[in-house]
Amino acid sequence: MILLVLSTTAAGVYVSDKAREKVLICKELLQLCDLLALDIGYRNTPLGELISGLPFKRLGFLTIEKIKSRGKMDLPFTEDENSELALFLYSLGKSDSKSQLKLIEAFKQYVSEMKNNYYEKYVKSSKLYISFGFFFGTVISLVFI
């Protein structure tokens, strides 16, 4: 019985962590935008070199092959958000520096809104997922008794 309660609670924690992961990915995307804007403003490193040296933990999906082919990004976001990310990355390096900086700033605002939305959802539902997991396991255990 205790194992059932623990496993359903763990399922609630897992779902909560998935919601938190979206927020953390958005934070790293915002850091990527800052890094890109800084690089375009001063060094203008080729995108392949810049992508290969990224220090981000959650942006491992970024490869130059996916960017060049405008490949589908494997992120826990909606299809539209993943498409927007792929389009943004594909557009990098295809225009002059000023246009790229405007593109980066627009994408940064888009990701910032995404982060705020996902953070609100995470705060609202994180404890709820864990509580539902615990109480669901408790109810099932009581039914079996």
ChimeraX attribute file (.defattr): number of C-alpha atoms within 10 A of each C-alpha:
attribute: neighborCount
match mode: 1-to-1
recipient: residues
	/A:1	13
	/A:2	9
	/A:3	10
	/A:4	15
	/A:5	19
	/A:6	15
	/A:7	15
	/A:8	22
	/A:9	22
	/A:10	16
	/A:11	17
	/A:12	22
	/A:13	20
	/A:14	16
	/A:15	17
	/A:16	19
	/A:17	15
	/A:18	15
	/A:19	19
	/A:20	17
	/A:21	18
	/A:22	19
	/A:23	23
	/A:24	17
	/A:25	20
	/A:26	24
	/A:27	17
	/A:28	17
	/A:29	21
	/A:30	21
	/A:31	14
	/A:32	19
	/A:33	21
	/A:34	16
	/A:35	14
	/A:36	21
	/A:37	20
	/A:38	13
	/A:39	15
	/A:40	18
	/A:41	13
	/A:42	8
	/A:43	9
	/A:44	14
	/A:45	13
	/A:46	11
	/A:47	16
	/A:48	13
	/A:49	10
	/A:50	14
	/A:51	18
	/A:52	12
	/A:53	8
	/A:54	13
	/A:55	11
	/A:56	12
	/A:57	10
	/A:58	16
	/A:59	17
	/A:60	12
	/A:61	13
	/A:62	17
	/A:63	15
	/A:64	18
	/A:65	10
	/A:66	15
	/A:67	23
	/A:68	14
	/A:69	10
	/A:70	17
	/A:71	18
	/A:72	15
	/A:73	19
	/A:74	12
	/A:75	16
	/A:76	13
	/A:77	15
	/A:78	9
	/A:79	13
	/A:80	9
	/A:81	16
	/A:82	17
	/A:83	16
	/A:84	16
	/A:85	21
	/A:86	20
	/A:87	15
	/A:88	17
	/A:89	20
	/A:90	17
	/A:91	16
	/A:92	19
	/A:93	15
	/A:94	9
	/A:95	11
	/A:96	10
	/A:97	15
	/A:98	12
	/A:99	13
	/A:100	20
	/A:101	20
	/A:102	12
	/A:103	17
	/A:104	22
	/A:105	16
	/A:106	14
	/A:107	19
	/A:108	19
	/A:109	13
	/A:110	16
	/A:111	23
	/A:112	17
	/A:113	13
	/A:114	18
	/A:115	20
	/A:116	13
	/A:117	12
	/A:118	20
	/A:119	20
	/A:120	13
	/A:121	14
	/A:122	21
	/A:123	13
	/A:124	11
	/A:125	15
	/A:126	21
	/A:127	14
	/A:128	15
	/A:129	21
	/A:130	20
	/A:131	16
	/A:132	15
	/A:133	22
	/A:134	21
	/A:135	14
	/A:136	17
	/A:137	21
	/A:138	19
	/A:139	12
	/A:140	14
	/A:141	15
	/A:142	10
	/A:143	8
	/A:144	8
	/A:145	7
